[in-house]
Amino acid sequence: MRPLSQQFRPYTWAVSAADIARRAGIAPEDVLRFDGNTPPDPPPTVRPETIAAALERINSYRHGGFPELLQAIADYNGVEPHNVVLGAGADDILMLCARAYAGVGDQVGIADEPSYPLYRVAAWVTGADVGDEQPVLTFVCRPHNPTGAMVDIPTARPLVVDEAYFEYGGQTALPLIGDDVIVVRTFSKAFGLASARVGYALAATDLATELNERQQPAPITTLSAALALAGLEAGPPDVSETIAERERLADGLRSIGLDPLPSHTNFVLVPHERALELYQALLDRGLAVRPSPGSIRITVHRPEADDRLLASLAELR
């Protein structure tokens, strides 16, 4: 195998619910996860009949791809199908962008670090390093993970703008796709289809063509495509309840002496001088948050789950 970047560190997943349950001495179904930035419940469109037709043809390839899904994504975003690149989640698209631009000896830029760890992994597996010295590609997360801020769009080009949380923040770099900008979106967050693994890029026609030529022949499954299409046919996801609960959660955190940062996403970042200690103590109670340097990141959950977390934080802070 060719060598990886000397900077390389593999992506690490959060601890499993089963491991948390054993640690806390509770049943796995009683573990509450505030660390994935995904909705607590699946959308109404996730029903057996949604994938029934795809299951009946599961033995065959989907020759010709997914024109209906491409059209639906294009309509949702006000572009044309030839501007769309499908991938197995946004992560697949991010990896595709990195290998399309970067290689051994190159540098890939990452704006507003620390940010989503996969940007570094995407750069490293191409043999490139992460750095700001004439980067061949730059990643930015907007709204930003983990702060939740609506950060500025960098001037660097080519630029990948990861808009995983677009539906919560409402601002987009889509008007810039003619200026060597690639916008990456996902069905994992507001659409509630994280395990279906469907993401997409929006880019100028020539650039989207180049990316599609470099993409694997069948990046998503027929089952995933059916779920994504049903989500789009149901209309734009209504995130108003999540936003309202986010603000209630933030108020609750402030009421116990914590200071969450303003957020344009479905999570809040809470600075804390004992962040790692707090993270570990919450795991002992069956509550999983995401540790970040000097802070913890909390995904908005159901109100009763958020209240359980607030009660534990009030005792531990």
Buried (B, 14 or more C-beta within 10 A) or exposed (E): EEEBBEEBEEEEEBEEBEBBBEBBEBEBEEBBBBBBBBBBEBBEBBEEEBBEEBEEEEEEEEEEBBEBBBBBBBEBBEBEBBBBBBBBBBBBBBBBBBBBBBEEEBBBBBBBEEBBBBBBBBBBBBBBBBBEEEBBBBBBBBBBBBBBBBBEBBEBEBBBBBBBBBBBBEEBBBEBBEEBBBBBBBBBBBBBBBEBBBBBBBBBEEBBBBBBEEBEEBBBBBBBBBBBBBBBEEEEBEBEEBBEBBBBBBEBBEEEEBEBBEBBBBBBBBBBEEBEEBBEBBBEBBBBBBBBEEBBBBBBBBBEBBBBBBEBBBEBB
